[in-house]
Amino acid sequence: MNYLPEFLIVALAHFLAVISPGPDFVLITRNSLIYSRKSGIYSAIGLGLGILVHVIYSLVGIGLVISQSILLFTIIKFLGAGYLIYIGFKSLTSHSSKVVNIKEEQRKDLTKFQALRMGFITNVTNPKATLFFLSLFSVVISPSTPNFIKVLYGLEMSLVTCLWFIFVAILFSHNIIKSRVNKIQNLSSKFMGAILIALGVKLALSSHK
């Protein structure tokens, strides 16, 4: 069987979902602007690793259980919403009112693990991603497709997610963009925080359907 047509459909559907603005995009933008390119890149890698979690439980059928259980879906939903609101609140309550010098900025930067963890948790606790991958593996991908082919699909989606958000991190951590944002650092930090909180509230109020 030729799996190329199926692969192209999966790749296109996933790419359109990845580039759509959401919590992942706001997180990478925030970490790249407020912290550093390194933080943005490692957060992007965390997002890519989070994709593998969705793929794994979709393959073993846990995704179906989650989608059918209002309790499990609600738990994941509120965990994800709470985490977004927490990150947003930290941005809102930051007290940097002027441009910091390079040494201070580096001292306050996220560690590689912190950035990786932030991206991973943000992606894994997003119930919208759960439903997306469930529909992808149950509707778009044929049941007769071998598991090793599905694993390849998953690796491709993880890699594309990682590369896209690395690109976003590099873009928003560019000196020209960052220098302009640094002029209104306090305002931009609070703006990103407000968006994350709004996304968290929206996620918390979203329905199971």
C-alpha positions as CSV (number, residue, x, y, z in Angstrom):
1,M,0.0,0.0,0.0
2,N,1.2,3.5,-0.9
3,Y,1.1,5.6,2.3
4,L,2.3,8.8,0.7
5,P,-1.2,10.3,0.2
6,E,-2.1,9.6,3.8
7,F,1.2,11.0,5.0
8,L,0.7,14.2,3.1
9,I,-2.8,14.7,4.5
10,V,-1.5,14.0,8.0
11,A,1.4,16.4,7.5
12,L,-0.7,19.2,6.1
13,A,-3.4,18.9,8.8
14,H,-0.7,18.9,11.6
15,F,1.2,21.8,10.1
16,L,-1.9,23.9,9.8
17,A,-2.7,23.1,13.4
18,V,0.9,23.9,14.5
19,I,1.1,27.4,12.9
20,S,-2.3,28.4,14.3
21,P,-1.9,30.9,17.2
22,G,-2.4,29.2,20.5
23,P,-0.7,28.6,23.9
24,D,2.4,27.0,22.3
25,F,3.0,30.1,20.1
26,V,2.5,32.5,23.0
27,L,4.8,30.5,25.2
28,I,7.7,30.5,22.7
29,T,7.2,34.2,21.9
30,R,7.2,35.0,25.6
31,N,10.3,33.0,26.5
32,S,12.2,34.2,23.5
33,L,11.4,37.9,24.2
34,I,11.6,38.0,28.0
35,Y,14.4,35.5,28.4
36,S,16.6,34.4,25.5
37,R,16.9,32.6,22.2
38,K,18.2,29.6,24.2
39,S,15.1,29.5,26.4
40,G,12.8,29.8,23.3
41,I,14.6,27.0,21.5
42,Y,14.6,24.6,24.5
43,S,10.9,25.4,25.0
44,A,10.3,24.5,21.4
45,I,12.1,21.1,21.9
46,G,9.8,20.5,24.9
47,L,6.8,21.1,22.7
48,G,8.1,18.6,20.2
49,L,8.6,16.0,22.9
50,G,5.1,16.7,24.1
51,I,3.8,15.7,20.6
52,L,5.4,12.2,21.1
53,V,3.3,11.7,24.3
54,H,0.1,12.4,22.3
55,V,1.2,10.0,19.6
56,I,2.0,7.2,22.0
57,Y,-1.3,7.3,23.9
58,S,-3.2,7.6,20.6
59,L,-1.4,4.4,19.4
60,V,-2.2,2.4,22.5
61,G,-5.8,3.7,22.7
62,I,-5.6,5.8,25.8
63,G,-6.5,8.8,23.8
64,L,-9.9,7.3,23.1
65,V,-10.4,6.6,26.8
66,I,-9.6,10.2,27.7
67,S,-11.9,11.6,25.0
68,Q,-14.8,9.4,26.3
69,S,-14.2,10.2,30.0
70,I,-15.5,13.6,31.1
71,L,-13.6,13.3,34.3
72,L,-10.2,12.6,32.8
73,F,-10.7,15.2,30.1
74,T,-11.7,17.8,32.8
75,I,-8.7,16.9,34.9
76,I,-6.3,17.4,32.0
77,K,-8.1,20.6,30.9
78,F,-7.8,22.2,34.3
79,L,-4.2,21.2,34.7
80,G,-3.4,22.8,31.4
81,A,-5.5,25.9,32.1
82,G,-4.0,26.2,35.6
83,Y,-0.4,26.0,34.2
84,L,-1.1,28.7,31.6
85,I,-2.6,31.0,34.1
86,Y,0.3,30.4,36.5
87,I,2.9,31.3,33.8
88,G,0.7,34.3,32.8
89,F,0.5,35.5,36.4
90,K,4.2,35.3,36.8
91,S,4.6,37.6,33.8
92,L,2.0,40.0,35.1
93,T,3.6,40.3,38.5
94,S,7.2,40.8,37.2
95,H,8.6,44.1,38.3
96,S,11.1,44.9,35.6
97,S,10.2,48.4,34.5
98,K,13.3,49.2,32.5
99,V,15.7,47.5,30.2
100,V,18.0,45.1,32.1
101,N,21.7,44.8,31.3
102,I,23.1,41.7,29.6
103,K,24.6,40.2,32.8
104,E,21.3,40.6,34.7
105,E,19.3,39.2,31.8
106,Q,21.6,36.1,31.6
107,R,21.4,35.6,35.3
108,K,17.6,35.6,35.2
109,D,17.4,33.3,32.2
110,L,15.7,30.0,32.3
111,T,17.8,26.9,32.6
112,K,17.7,24.4,29.7
113,F,15.6,22.0,31.8
114,Q,13.2,24.7,33.0
115,A,12.6,25.8,29.4
116,L,12.2,22.2,28.2
117,R,9.8,21.4,31.0
118,M,7.7,24.5,30.3
119,G,7.3,23.6,26.7
120,F,6.6,19.9,27.4
121,I,4.0,20.5,30.1
122,T,2.2,23.2,28.0
123,N,1.8,20.8,25.1
124,V,1.0,17.6,27.1
125,T,-1.7,19.3,29.2
126,N,-3.5,20.8,26.2
127,P,-6.7,18.8,25.8
128,K,-7.3,20.4,22.4
129,A,-4.1,18.6,21.3
130,T,-5.5,15.4,22.8
131,L,-8.7,15.6,20.7
132,F,-6.7,16.6,17.6
133,F,-4.5,13.6,17.7
134,L,-7.3,11.3,18.6
135,S,-9.3,12.5,15.5
136,L,-6.1,12.3,13.4
137,F,-5.4,8.7,14.4
138,S,-9.0,7.5,14.3
139,V,-10.4,9.3,11.3
140,V,-7.5,10.4,9.0
141,I,-5.1,7.6,9.5
142,S,-6.5,4.2,8.3
143,P,-6.8,1.4,10.9
144,S,-4.9,-0.8,8.5
145,T,-1.9,1.4,8.5
146,P,1.0,-0.5,10.3
147,N,2.0,0.9,13.7
148,F,5.6,1.5,12.5
149,I,4.2,3.8,9.8
150,K,2.1,5.6,12.4
151,V,5.2,6.0,14.5
152,L,7.0,7.6,11.5
153,Y,4.0,10.0,11.2
154,G,4.4,10.8,14.9
155,L,8.2,11.4,14.6
156,E,7.5,13.7,11.6
157,M,4.9,15.7,13.5
158,S,7.2,16.0,16.5
159,L,10.1,17.2,14.3
160,V,8.0,19.7,12.4
161,T,6.6,21.1,15.7
162,C,10.1,21.5,17.1
163,L,11.5,23.1,13.9
164,W,8.5,25.5,13.5
165,F,8.8,26.8,17.0
166,I,12.6,27.0,16.9
167,F,12.0,29.3,13.9
168,V,9.6,31.3,15.9
169,A,12.1,31.5,18.8
170,I,14.9,32.6,16.5
171,L,12.6,35.2,14.9
172,F,11.4,36.8,18.1
173,S,14.8,36.7,19.8
174,H,16.4,38.5,16.9
175,N,18.3,41.6,18.1
176,I,16.2,44.0,16.0
177,I,12.9,42.7,17.3
178,K,14.1,42.2,20.8
179,S,15.6,45.7,21.1
180,R,12.3,47.2,20.1
181,V,10.4,45.1,22.5
182,N,12.9,45.8,25.3
183,K,12.0,49.5,25.1
184,I,8.6,48.5,26.4
185,Q,9.8,45.4,28.3
186,N,7.5,45.8,31.3
187,L,4.4,46.4,29.1
188,S,5.2,43.5,26.7
189,S,5.8,41.1,29.7
190,K,2.4,42.0,31.1
191,F,0.8,41.8,27.6
192,M,2.1,38.2,27.2
193,G,1.0,37.4,30.7
194,A,-2.5,38.6,30.0
195,I,-2.7,36.6,26.8
196,L,-1.6,33.4,28.6
197,I,-4.1,34.0,31.4
198,A,-6.9,34.6,28.8
199,L,-5.9,31.4,27.0
200,G,-6.0,29.5,30.3
201,V,-9.4,30.8,31.2
202,K,-10.7,30.0,27.7
203,L,-9.3,26.5,28.0
204,A,-10.9,26.1,31.4
205,L,-14.3,27.1,30.1
206,S,-14.1,24.9,27.0
207,S,-16.5,22.0,26.7
208,H,-15.8,18.3,26.3
209,K,-17.2,18.3,22.8
